[in-house]
Amino acid sequence: MTSIKNESVQPNDNIEKLTEKYEIGNNIVPKFDIVKDKETAIKLAEDILLPIYGNEINDKKPFEATYDEEFKAWVVSGTLGKNFIGGVPNVIIQKSDGKVLAVWHTK
């Protein structure tokens, strides 16, 4: 059972607050992978990033997803257009259950 511990996520929230937002009441491990492909990983990342960074994430599209076999997780990153300087949003999502392992924005 998942319960929300804190109020909504804000743009200045740090990783600790983000990871503490949900409390898992039991350790159910799915028998199949929830995040099966990069398209699903990208969609989840967009849904995670929008409330944190707002519409700014639309300027960082297209998003790219790579699978890390060692950690069994998807790494999703935004991209910068030509002649753009700055950072991009990033999310690491566990393949088995969709758990968000990290969220950050480079500069």
N, CA, C and O atoms as a printed pandas DataFrame, in Angstrom:
     atom_number atom_name residue_name chain_id  residue_number  x_coord  y_coord  z_coord
0              1         N          MET        A               1    0.834   -1.179    0.000
1              2        CA          MET        A               1    0.000    0.000    0.000
2              3         C          MET        A               1    0.878    1.241    0.000
3              4         O          MET        A               1    1.836    1.329    0.768
4              5         N          THR        A               2    0.556    2.192   -0.853
5              6        CA          THR        A               2    1.314    3.422   -0.951
6              7         C          THR        A               2    0.515    4.548   -0.325
7              8         O          THR        A               2   -0.681    4.687   -0.581
8              9         N          SER        A               3    1.171    5.349    0.490
9             10        CA          SER        A               3    0.493    6.503    1.069
10            11         C          SER        A               3    1.354    7.735    0.888
11            12         O          SER        A               3    2.581    7.661    0.948
12            13         N          ILE        A               4    0.709    8.868    0.666
13            14        CA          ILE        A               4    1.438   10.115    0.492
14            15         C          ILE        A               4    1.763   10.679    1.863
15            16         O          ILE        A               4    0.877   10.864    2.697
16            17         N          LYS        A               5    3.049   10.951    2.088
17            18        CA          LYS        A               5    3.494   11.473    3.376
18            19         C          LYS        A               5    3.565   12.997    3.373
19            20         O          LYS        A               5    3.247   13.633    4.378
20            21         N          ASN        A               6    3.972   13.580    2.265
21            22        CA          ASN        A               6    4.196   15.021    2.204
22            23         C          ASN        A               6    3.231   15.668    1.222
23            24         O          ASN        A               6    2.527   14.983    0.480
24            25         N          GLU        A               7    3.208   17.001    1.228
25            26        CA          GLU        A               7    2.421   17.698    0.247
26            27         C          GLU        A               7    3.063   17.525   -1.130
27            28         O          GLU        A               7    4.030   16.780   -1.288
28            29         N          SER        A               8    2.514   18.218   -2.113
29            30        CA          SER        A               8    3.000   18.043   -3.480
30            31         C          SER        A               8    4.461   18.461   -3.607
31            32         O          SER        A               8    4.976   19.250   -2.815
32            33         N          VAL        A               9    5.103   17.915   -4.615
33            34        CA          VAL        A               9    6.504   18.192   -4.890
34            35         C          VAL        A               9    6.626   19.604   -5.454
35            36         O          VAL        A               9    5.818   20.013   -6.288
36            37         N          GLN        A              10    7.622   20.341   -5.006
37            38        CA          GLN        A              10    7.865   21.702   -5.455
38            39         C          GLN        A              10    9.176   21.755   -6.233
39            40         O          GLN        A              10   10.034   20.893   -6.043
40            41         N          PRO        A              11    9.353   22.764   -7.115
41            42        CA          PRO        A              11   10.555   22.836   -7.946
42            43         C          PRO        A              11   11.867   22.825   -7.172
43            44         O          PRO        A              11   12.868   22.330   -7.690
44            45         N          ASN        A              12   11.900   23.348   -5.961
45            46        CA          ASN        A              12   13.150   23.409   -5.208
46            47         C          ASN        A              12   13.369   22.219   -4.281
47            48         O          ASN        A              12   14.347   22.193   -3.533
48            49         N          ASP        A              13   12.478   21.242   -4.321
49            50        CA          ASP        A              13   12.624   20.072   -3.455
50            51         C          ASP        A              13   13.881   19.295   -3.827
51            52         O          ASP        A              13   14.245   19.197   -4.999
52            53         N          ASN        A              14   14.529   18.752   -2.823
53            54        CA          ASN        A              14   15.732   17.976   -3.078
54            55         C          ASN        A              14   15.392   16.494   -3.209
55            56         O          ASN        A              14   14.253   16.082   -2.990
56            57         N          ILE        A              15   16.393   15.705   -3.569
57            58        CA          ILE        A              15   16.204   14.271   -3.792
58            59         C          ILE        A              15   15.640   13.588   -2.554
59            60         O          ILE        A              15   14.773   12.723   -2.672
60            61         N          GLU        A              16   16.116   13.959   -1.371
61            62        CA          GLU        A              16   15.639   13.320   -0.151
62            63         C          GLU        A              16   14.132   13.510    0.018
63            64         O          GLU        A              16   13.417   12.569    0.362
64            65         N          LYS        A              17   13.657   14.725   -0.226
65            66        CA          LYS        A              17   12.223   14.972   -0.086
66            67         C          LYS        A              17   11.438   14.192   -1.140
67            68         O          LYS        A              17   10.370   13.650   -0.854
68            69         N          LEU        A              18   11.974   14.140   -2.354
69            70        CA          LEU        A              18   11.282   13.400   -3.415
70            71         C          LEU        A              18   11.180   11.920   -3.080
71            72         O          LEU        A              18   10.132   11.306   -3.279
72            73         N          THR        A              19   12.266   11.347   -2.574
73            74        CA          THR        A              19   12.251    9.915   -2.283
74            75         C          THR        A              19   11.437    9.592   -1.045
75            76         O          THR        A              19   11.022    8.449   -0.858
76            77         N          GLU        A              20   11.202   10.590   -0.192
77            78        CA          GLU        A              20   10.395   10.368    1.005
78            79         C          GLU        A              20    8.911   10.620    0.764
79            80         O          GLU        A              20    8.097   10.401    1.662
80            81         N          LYS        A              21    8.545   11.075   -0.429
81            82        CA          LYS        A              21    7.147   11.427   -0.682
82            83         C          LYS        A              21    6.212   10.237   -0.523
83            84         O          LYS        A              21    5.094   10.383   -0.029
84            85         N          TYR        A              22    6.660    9.078   -0.936
85            86        CA          TYR        A              22    5.804    7.897   -0.866
86            87         C          TYR        A              22    6.356    6.885    0.120
87            88         O          TYR        A              22    7.559    6.631    0.168
88            89         N          GLU        A              23    5.476    6.326    0.885
89            90        CA          GLU        A              23    5.859    5.292    1.850
90            91         C          GLU        A              23    5.236    3.984    1.375
91            92         O          GLU        A              23    4.019    3.892    1.214
92            93         N          ILE        A              24    6.061    2.989    1.154
93            94        CA          ILE        A              24    5.568    1.700    0.690
94            95         C          ILE        A              24    5.222    0.851    1.906
95            96         O          ILE        A              24    6.077    0.589    2.752
96            97         N          GLY        A              25    3.958    0.419    1.989
97            98        CA          GLY        A              25    3.483   -0.345    3.133
98            99         C          GLY        A              25    3.844   -1.815    3.082
99           100         O          GLY        A              25    3.855   -2.481    4.117
100          101         N          ASN        A              26    4.139   -2.334    1.906
101          102        CA          ASN        A              26    4.579   -3.717    1.790
102          103         C          ASN        A              26    5.547   -3.823    0.621
103          104         O          ASN        A              26    5.597   -2.936   -0.230
104          105         N          ASN        A              27    6.293   -4.878    0.580
105          106        CA          ASN        A              27    7.313   -5.042   -0.451
106          107         C          ASN        A              27    6.843   -6.014   -1.518
107          108         O          ASN        A              27    7.336   -7.139   -1.600
108          109         N          ILE        A              28    5.911   -5.592   -2.319
109          110        CA          ILE        A              28    5.422   -6.422   -3.404
110          111         C          ILE        A              28    6.372   -6.265   -4.582
111          112         O          ILE        A              28    6.610   -5.152   -5.052
112          113         N          VAL        A              29    6.909   -7.367   -5.054
113          114        CA          VAL        A              29    7.788   -7.350   -6.214
114          115         C          VAL        A              29    7.010   -7.937   -7.389
115          116         O          VAL        A              29    6.599   -9.096   -7.342
116          117         N          PRO        A              30    6.807   -7.145   -8.442
117          118        CA          PRO        A              30    6.053   -7.664   -9.575
118          119         C          PRO        A              30    6.772   -8.844  -10.226
119          120         O          PRO        A              30    8.000   -8.927  -10.195
120          121         N          LYS        A              31    6.000   -9.750  -10.813
121          122        CA          LYS        A              31    6.581  -10.900  -11.503
122          123         C          LYS        A              31    6.953  -10.547  -12.936
123          124         O          LYS        A              31    7.525  -11.374  -13.646
124          125         N          PHE        A              32    6.643   -9.359  -13.362
125          126        CA          PHE        A              32    6.987   -8.893  -14.703
126          127         C          PHE        A              32    7.435   -7.441  -14.587
127          128         O          PHE        A              32    7.122   -6.763  -13.608
128          129         N          ASP        A              33    8.164   -6.972  -15.586
129          130        CA          ASP        A              33    8.661   -5.599  -15.561
130          131         C          ASP        A              33    7.550   -4.618  -15.908
131          132         O          ASP        A              33    6.833   -4.797  -16.892
132          133         N          ILE        A              34    7.418   -3.588  -15.096
133          134        CA          ILE        A              34    6.413   -2.550  -15.314
134          135         C          ILE        A              34    6.846   -1.611  -16.442
135          136         O          ILE        A              34    6.034   -1.238  -17.289
136          137         N          VAL        A              35    8.123   -1.233  -16.450
137          138        CA          VAL        A              35    8.648   -0.300  -17.455
138          139         C          VAL        A              35    9.411   -1.131  -18.489
139          140         O          VAL        A              35   10.623   -1.316  -18.379
140          141         N          LYS        A              36    8.697   -1.619  -19.478
141          142        CA          LYS        A              36    9.242   -2.596  -20.422
142          143         C          LYS        A              36   10.091   -2.000  -21.533
143          144         O          LYS        A              36   10.966   -2.675  -22.074
144          145         N          ASP        A              37    9.840   -0.738  -21.878
145          146        CA          ASP        A              37   10.542   -0.174  -23.032
146          147         C          ASP        A              37   10.851    1.304  -22.810
147          148         O          ASP        A              37   10.377    1.927  -21.860
148          149         N          LYS        A              38   11.666    1.847  -23.726
149          150        CA          LYS        A              38   12.094    3.240  -23.562
150          151         C          LYS        A              38   10.941    4.224  -23.729
151          152         O          LYS        A              38   10.958    5.294  -23.121
152          153         N          GLU        A              39    9.948    3.886  -24.533
153          154        CA          GLU        A              39    8.807    4.779  -24.701
154          155         C          GLU        A              39    8.052    4.952  -23.378
155          156         O          GLU        A              39    7.650    6.059  -23.019
156          157         N          THR        A              40    7.869    3.849  -22.667
157          158        CA          THR        A              40    7.202    3.909  -21.361
158          159         C          THR        A              40    8.047    4.697  -20.366
159          160         O          THR        A              40    7.516    5.501  -19.599
160          161         N          ALA        A              41    9.357    4.468  -20.375
161          162        CA          ALA        A              41   10.262    5.187  -19.471
162          163         C          ALA        A              41   10.201    6.690  -19.728
163          164         O          ALA        A              41   10.167    7.483  -18.788
164          165         N          ILE        A              42   10.185    7.077  -20.992
165          166        CA          ILE        A              42   10.130    8.500  -21.340
166          167         C          ILE        A              42    8.805    9.113  -20.892
167          168         O          ILE        A              42    8.793   10.212  -20.337
168          169         N          LYS        A              43    7.707    8.431  -21.121
169          170        CA          LYS        A              43    6.398    8.940  -20.701
170          171         C          LYS        A              43    6.351    9.126  -19.181
171          172         O          LYS        A              43    5.879   10.152  -18.690
172          173         N          LEU        A              44    6.841    8.132  -18.446
173          174        CA          LEU        A              44    6.883    8.254  -16.983
174          175         C          LEU        A              44    7.753    9.431  -16.557
175          176         O          LEU        A              44    7.376   10.199  -15.672
176          177         N          ALA        A              45    8.917    9.570  -17.188
177          178        CA          ALA        A              45    9.826   10.667  -16.843
178          179         C          ALA        A              45    9.152   12.019  -17.069
179          180         O          ALA        A              45    9.263   12.918  -16.235
180          181         N          GLU        A              46    8.458   12.162  -18.188
181          182        CA          GLU        A              46    7.757   13.420  -18.452
182          183         C          GLU        A              46    6.704   13.692  -17.382
183          184         O          GLU        A              46    6.561   14.825  -16.923
184          185         N          ASP        A              47    5.973   12.661  -16.987
185          186        CA          ASP        A              47    4.955   12.822  -15.942
186          187         C          ASP        A              47    5.573   13.179  -14.592
187          188         O          ASP        A              47    4.962   13.890  -13.795
188          189         N          ILE        A              48    6.768   12.693  -14.341
189          190        CA          ILE        A              48    7.483   12.994  -13.092
190          191         C          ILE        A              48    8.041   14.417  -13.126
191          192         O          ILE        A              48    7.958   15.144  -12.136
192          193         N          LEU        A              49    8.607   14.809  -14.265
193          194        CA          LEU        A              49    9.299   16.091  -14.367
194          195         C          LEU        A              49    8.367   17.296  -14.479
195          196         O          LEU        A              49    8.712   18.378  -14.004
196          197         N          LEU        A              50    7.216   17.140  -15.084
197          198        CA          LEU        A              50    6.321   18.279  -15.304
198          199         C          LEU        A              50    5.938   19.000  -14.013
199          200         O          LEU        A              50    6.025   20.227  -13.972
200          201         N          PRO        A              51    5.514   18.293  -12.947
201          202        CA          PRO        A              51    5.179   19.028  -11.723
202          203         C          PRO        A              51    6.394   19.640  -11.023
203          204         O          PRO        A              51    6.254   20.578  -10.238
204          205         N          ILE        A              52    7.568   19.116  -11.304
205          206        CA          ILE        A              52    8.779   19.629  -10.650
206          207         C          ILE        A              52    9.309   20.863  -11.369
207          208         O          ILE        A              52    9.580   21.886  -10.741
208          209         N          TYR        A              53    9.455   20.764  -12.694
209          210        CA          TYR        A              53   10.094   21.826  -13.472
210          211         C          TYR        A              53    9.122   22.616  -14.352
211          212         O          TYR        A              53    9.528   23.581  -15.000
212          213         N          GLY        A              54    7.867   22.226  -14.384
213          214        CA          GLY        A              54    6.882   22.937  -15.188
214          215         C          GLY        A              54    7.097   22.744  -16.682
215          216         O          GLY        A              54    7.768   21.810  -17.119
216          217         N          ASN        A              55    6.511   23.651  -17.447
217          218        CA          ASN        A              55    6.564   23.540  -18.906
218          219         C          ASN        A              55    7.962   23.715  -19.481
219          220         O          ASN        A              55    8.171   23.495  -20.674
220          221         N          GLU        A              56    8.924   24.110  -18.645
221          222        CA          GLU        A              56   10.317   24.230  -19.083
222          223         C          GLU        A              56   10.818   22.914  -19.683
223          224         O          GLU        A              56   11.684   22.922  -20.558
224          225         N          ILE        A              57   10.281   21.792  -19.219
225          226        CA          ILE        A              57   10.761   20.504  -19.738
226          227         C          ILE        A              57   10.446   20.330  -21.218
227          228         O          ILE        A              57   11.118   19.561  -21.906
228          229         N          ASN        A              58    9.436   21.033  -21.715
229          230        CA          ASN        A              58    9.104   20.919  -23.138
230          231         C          ASN        A              58   10.212   21.453  -24.029
231          232         O          ASN        A              58   10.334   21.052  -25.186
232          233         N          ASP        A              59   11.030   22.370  -23.484
233          234        CA          ASP        A              59   12.174   22.893  -24.232
234          235         C          ASP        A              59   13.328   21.899  -24.265
235          236         O          ASP        A              59   14.295   22.105  -24.998
236          237         N          LYS        A              60   13.243   20.838  -23.492
237          238        CA          LYS        A              60   14.328   19.852  -23.397
238          239         C          LYS        A              60   13.996   18.565  -24.154
239          240         O          LYS        A              60   14.666   17.548  -23.977
240          241         N          LYS        A              61   12.972   18.610  -24.990
241          242        CA          LYS        A              61   12.588   17.451  -25.794
242          243         C          LYS        A              61   13.372   17.460  -27.093
243          244         O          LYS        A              61   13.763   18.529  -27.562
244          245         N          PRO        A              62   13.610   16.315  -27.679
245          246        CA          PRO        A              62   13.100   15.002  -27.288
246          247         C          PRO        A              62   13.888   14.427  -26.115
247          248         O          PRO        A              62   15.069   14.726  -25.938
248          249         N          PHE        A              63   13.224   13.607  -25.326
249          250        CA          PHE        A              63   13.887   12.895  -24.249
250          251         C          PHE        A              63   14.506   11.620  -24.807
251          252         O          PHE        A              63   13.974   11.003  -25.729
252          253         N          GLU        A              64   15.635   11.243  -24.231
253          254        CA          GLU        A              64   16.314   10.010  -24.627
254          255         C          GLU        A              64   16.336    9.070  -23.436
255          256         O          GLU        A              64   16.517    9.504  -22.298
256          257         N          ALA        A              65   16.154    7.786  -23.697
257          258        CA          ALA        A              65   16.179    6.785  -22.625
258          259         C          ALA        A              65   17.180    5.695  -22.976
259          260         O          ALA        A              65   17.200    5.176  -24.092
260          261         N          THR        A              66   18.010    5.364  -21.993
261          262        CA          THR        A              66   18.934    4.241  -22.147
262          263         C          THR        A              66   18.726    3.301  -20.969
263          264         O          THR        A              66   18.393    3.719  -19.861
264          265         N          TYR        A              67   18.932    2.029  -21.242
265          266        CA          TYR        A              67   18.737    1.034  -20.193
266          267         C          TYR        A              67   20.080    0.645  -19.608
267          268         O          TYR        A              67   21.008    0.299  -20.340
268          269         N          ASP        A              68   20.184    0.702  -18.283
269          270        CA          ASP        A              68   21.395    0.299  -17.572
270          271         C          ASP        A              68   21.191   -1.126  -17.069
271          272         O          ASP        A              68   20.482   -1.357  -16.090
272          273         N          GLU        A              69   21.816   -2.068  -17.748
273          274        CA          GLU        A              69   21.649   -3.492  -17.433
274          275         C          GLU        A              69   22.137   -3.820  -16.023
275          276         O          GLU        A              69   21.524   -4.628  -15.325
276          277         N          GLU        A              70   23.231   -3.199  -15.607
277          278        CA          GLU        A              70   23.797   -3.488  -14.281
278          279         C          GLU        A              70   22.812   -3.146  -13.162
279          280         O          GLU        A              70   22.648   -3.916  -12.215
280          281         N          PHE        A              71   22.159   -1.991  -13.274
281          282        CA          PHE        A              71   21.258   -1.532  -12.217
282          283         C          PHE        A              71   19.787   -1.805  -12.526
283          284         O          PHE        A              71   18.912   -1.493  -11.717
284          285         N          LYS        A              72   19.517   -2.384  -13.691
285          286        CA          LYS        A              72   18.137   -2.726  -14.086
286          287         C          LYS        A              72   17.228   -1.497  -14.000
287          288         O          LYS        A              72   16.139   -1.541  -13.427
288          289         N          ALA        A              73   17.712   -0.402  -14.587
289          290        CA          ALA        A              73   16.978    0.862  -14.519
290          291         C          ALA        A              73   17.112    1.633  -15.828
291          292         O          ALA        A              73   18.100    1.506  -16.551
292          293         N          TRP        A              74   16.100    2.427  -16.105
293          294        CA          TRP        A              74   16.111    3.328  -17.254
294          295         C          TRP        A              74   16.656    4.680  -16.814
295          296         O          TRP        A              74   16.277    5.198  -15.763
296          297         N          VAL        A              75   17.544    5.248  -17.618
297          298        CA          VAL        A              75   18.063    6.595  -17.398
298          299         C          VAL        A              75   17.478    7.460  -18.513
299          300         O          VAL        A              75   17.781    7.264  -19.690
300          301         N          VAL        A              76   16.642    8.412  -18.126
301          302        CA          VAL        A              76   15.969    9.274  -19.102
302          303         C          VAL        A              76   16.522   10.685  -18.946
303          304         O          VAL        A              76   16.579   11.223  -17.841
304          305         N          SER        A              77   16.931   11.280  -20.074
305          306        CA          SER        A              77   17.521   12.618  -20.059
306          307         C          SER        A              77   16.907   13.470  -21.152
307          308         O          SER        A              77   16.562   12.982  -22.228
308          309         N          GLY        A              78   16.779   14.750  -20.854
309          310        CA          GLY        A              78   16.352   15.696  -21.871
310          311         C          GLY        A              78   17.508   15.983  -22.812
311          312         O          GLY        A              78   18.633   15.539  -22.581
312          313         N          THR        A              79   17.230   16.723  -23.871
313          314        CA          THR        A              79   18.270   17.103  -24.825
314          315         C          THR        A              79   18.229   18.613  -25.023
315          316         O          THR        A              79   17.215   19.265  -24.770
316          317         N          LEU        A              80   19.351   19.149  -25.478
317          318        CA          LEU        A              80   19.431   20.570  -25.803
318          319         C          LEU        A              80   19.457   20.725  -27.315
319          320         O          LEU        A              80   20.108   19.949  -28.016
320          321         N          GLY        A              81   18.753   21.721  -27.811
321          322        CA          GLY        A              81   18.793   22.002  -29.239
322          323         C          GLY        A              81   20.138   22.594  -29.626
323          324         O          GLY        A              81   20.960   22.927  -28.772
324          325         N          LYS        A              82   20.343   22.716  -30.927
325          326        CA          LYS        A              82   21.579   23.324  -31.418
326          327         C          LYS        A              82   21.720   24.730  -30.858
327          328         O          LYS        A              82   20.741   25.463  -30.712
328          329         N          ASN        A              83   22.943   25.084  -30.551
329          330        CA          ASN        A              83   23.284   26.423  -30.067
330          331         C          ASN        A              83   22.654   26.782  -28.726
331          332         O          ASN        A              83   22.600   27.958  -28.365
332          333         N          PHE        A              84   22.180   25.788  -27.988
333          334        CA          PHE        A              84   21.645   26.041  -26.658
334          335         C          PHE        A              84   22.703   25.707  -25.621
335          336         O          PHE        A              84   23.453   24.742  -25.770
336          337         N          ILE        A              85   22.757   26.507  -24.579
337          338        CA          ILE        A              85   23.661   26.255  -23.465
338          339         C          ILE        A              85   22.794   26.054  -22.232
339          340         O          ILE        A              85   21.804   26.758  -22.037
340          341         N          GLY        A              86   23.165   25.108  -21.418
341          342        CA          GLY        A              86   22.404   24.877  -20.197
342          343         C          GLY        A              86   22.337   23.408  -19.871
343          344         O          GLY        A              86   23.061   22.593  -20.443
344          345         N          GLY        A              87   21.459   23.079  -18.946
345          346        CA          GLY        A              87   21.341   21.706  -18.503
346          347         C          GLY        A              87   20.027   21.086  -18.923
347          348         O          GLY        A              87   19.172   21.721  -19.540
348          349         N          VAL        A              88   19.900   19.825  -18.565
349          350        CA          VAL        A              88   18.697   19.073  -18.909
350          351         C          VAL        A              88   18.209   18.290  -17.700
351          352         O          VAL        A              88   18.996   17.957  -16.813
352          353         N          PRO        A              89   16.906   17.993  -17.662
353          354        CA          PRO        A              89   16.379   17.160  -16.582
354          355         C          PRO        A              89   16.731   15.696  -16.816
355          356         O          PRO        A              89   16.865   15.247  -17.954
356          357         N          ASN        A              90   16.878   14.965  -15.719
357          358        CA          ASN        A              90   17.220   13.544  -15.766
358          359         C          ASN        A              90   16.401   12.794  -14.725
359          360         O          ASN        A              90   16.100   13.318  -13.652
360          361         N          VAL        A              91   16.048   11.563  -15.060
361          362        CA          VAL        A              91   15.305   10.705  -14.140
362          363         C          VAL        A              91   15.846    9.291  -14.287
363          364         O          VAL        A              91   16.116    8.836  -15.399
364          365         N          ILE        A              92   16.003    8.600  -13.168
365          366        CA          ILE        A              92   16.338    7.177  -13.200
366          367         C          ILE        A              92   15.132    6.428  -12.655
367          368         O          ILE        A              92   14.660    6.696  -11.550
368          369         N          ILE        A              93   14.639    5.473  -13.460
369          370        CA          ILE        A              93   13.422    4.730  -13.128
370          371         C          ILE        A              93   13.727    3.237  -13.120
371          372         O          ILE        A              93   14.259    2.699  -14.091
372          373         N          GLN        A              94   13.395    2.587  -12.044
373          374        CA          GLN        A              94   13.607    1.144  -11.918
374          375         C          GLN        A              94   12.680    0.393  -12.879
375          376         O          GLN        A              94   11.481    0.665  -12.932
376          377         N          LYS        A              95   13.241   -0.545  -13.629
377          378        CA          LYS        A              95   12.475   -1.270  -14.646
378          379         C          LYS        A              95   11.387   -2.157  -14.043
379          380         O          LYS        A              95   10.282   -2.226  -14.579
380          381         N          SER        A              96   11.684   -2.823  -12.952
381          382        CA          SER        A              96   10.761   -3.824  -12.411
382          383         C          SER        A              96    9.450   -3.234  -11.911
383          384         O          SER        A              96    8.384   -3.808  -12.132
384          385         N          ASP        A              97    9.525   -2.078  -11.232
385          386        CA          ASP        A              97    8.314   -1.546  -10.602
386          387         C          ASP        A              97    8.044   -0.064  -10.865
387          388         O          ASP        A              97    7.072    0.485  -10.346
388          389         N          GLY        A              98    8.890    0.586  -11.660
389          390        CA          GLY        A              98    8.685    1.995  -11.968
390          391         C          GLY        A              98    9.101    2.949  -10.868
391          392         O          GLY        A              98    8.817    4.145  -10.948
392          393         N          LYS        A              99    9.765    2.445   -9.847
393          394        CA          LYS        A              99   10.205    3.303   -8.740
394          395         C          LYS        A              99   11.195    4.347   -9.254
395          396         O          LYS        A              99   12.111    4.033  -10.014
396          397         N          VAL        A             100   10.994    5.590   -8.827
397          398        CA          VAL        A             100   11.900    6.673   -9.196
398          399         C          VAL        A             100   13.098    6.617   -8.257
399          400         O          VAL        A             100   12.961    6.782   -7.045
400          401         N          LEU        A             101   14.268    6.384   -8.831
401          402        CA          LEU        A             101   15.483    6.268   -8.028
402          403         C          LEU        A             101   16.207    7.598   -7.876
403          404         O          LEU        A             101   16.895    7.817   -6.880
404          405         N          ALA        A             102   16.060    8.491   -8.854
405          406        CA          ALA        A             102   16.730    9.796   -8.777
406          407         C          ALA        A             102   16.088   10.762   -9.764
407          408         O          ALA        A             102   15.591   10.365  -10.817
408          409         N          VAL        A             103   16.111   12.042   -9.395
409          410        CA          VAL        A             103   15.665   13.132  -10.265
410          411         C          VAL        A             103   16.650   14.269  -10.066
411          412         O          VAL        A             103   16.955   14.633   -8.930
412          413         N          TRP        A             104   17.156   14.837  -11.162
413          414        CA          TRP        A             104   18.042   15.992  -11.048
414          415         C          TRP        A             104   18.047   16.761  -12.360
415          416         O          TRP        A             104   17.582   16.274  -13.390
416          417         N          HIS        A             105   18.581   17.966  -12.299
417          418        CA          HIS        A             105   18.681   18.823  -13.481
418          419         C          HIS        A             105   20.105   19.339  -13.530
419          420         O          HIS        A             105   20.588   19.941  -12.571
420          421         N          THR        A             106   20.779   19.103  -14.649
421          422        CA          THR        A             106   22.141   19.608  -14.799
422          423         C          THR        A             106   22.087   21.089  -15.146
423          424         O          THR        A             106   21.041   21.620  -15.517
424          425         N          LYS        A             107   23.236   21.743  -15.016
425          426        CA          LYS        A             107   23.304   23.181  -15.318
426          427         C          LYS        A             107   24.148   23.428  -16.535
427          428         O          LYS        A             107   24.321   24.577  -16.943
